[in-house]
């Protein structure tokens, strides 16, 4: 996801790309983890019904012997902790704003897409509105 976003924003980060993966590895890791876990929360039930492999929710249920609700809450906590890690990385102030925005927007978009289920495969107007709101409309301070 981040590589694709880098190409979309190529003009603003083209000179930074050679060191991008090394310098921003933790920022990319946490953004990618949020994306993966958000997808798992939103799609795991439907994918399991189709015979797909277990996702984070089911893996945690099996590993810890807990209910689906407990596992889903654990995954939500992992997402929350990942956002904290992203914020810690950003506070370091050594990052290009363009790359920070790419990472944050990827994670934000994933949460918007999957917060009401599979917003990608079975998208509704709610998903589109959320994405537009989170990326294009600034939050007033």
Residue pairs with C-beta under 8 A, 6 or more apart in sequence:
1 32
1 35
1 106
1 110
2 28
2 31
2 32
2 102
2 103
2 106
5 102
5 105
5 106
6 13
6 17
6 20
6 99
6 102
9 98
9 101
9 102
12 98
13 20
13 96
13 98
13 99
13 102
16 96
16 98
16 99
20 99
21 28
23 94
23 95
24 95
24 99
24 103
26 85
26 89
27 86
27 89
27 90
27 95
27 99
27 100
27 103
28 103
30 82
30 83
30 85
30 86
30 89
30 103
30 107
31 86
31 103
31 104
31 106
31 107
32 106
33 78
33 79
33 82
34 79
34 82
34 83
34 86
34 107
34 110
34 111
35 106
35 107
35 110
36 56
37 56
37 75
37 78
37 79
37 82
38 79
38 107
38 110
38 111
38 113
38 114
38 115
39 110
39 113
39 114
40 55
40 56
40 57
40 75
41 56
41 57
41 72
41 75
41 76
41 79
41 114
42 113
42 114
42 115
42 116
42 117
42 118
42 119
43 55
43 114
43 117
43 118
43 120
43 121
44 54
44 55
44 56
44 57
44 58
46 117
46 118
46 121
47 55
48 54
48 55
48 58
54 62
56 71
56 75
56 78
57 68
57 71
57 72
57 75
58 71
60 66
60 71
60 74
60 75
61 67
61 68
61 70
61 71
64 70
64 71
66 74
79 111
82 107
83 107
86 103
86 104
86 107
89 95
90 100
90 104
105 134
105 135
108 134
108 135
109 131
109 134
109 135
112 119
112 127
112 130
112 131
112 134
113 119
113 120
113 123
113 127
113 130
113 131
114 120
115 130
116 124
116 126
116 127
119 126
119 127
119 130
120 127
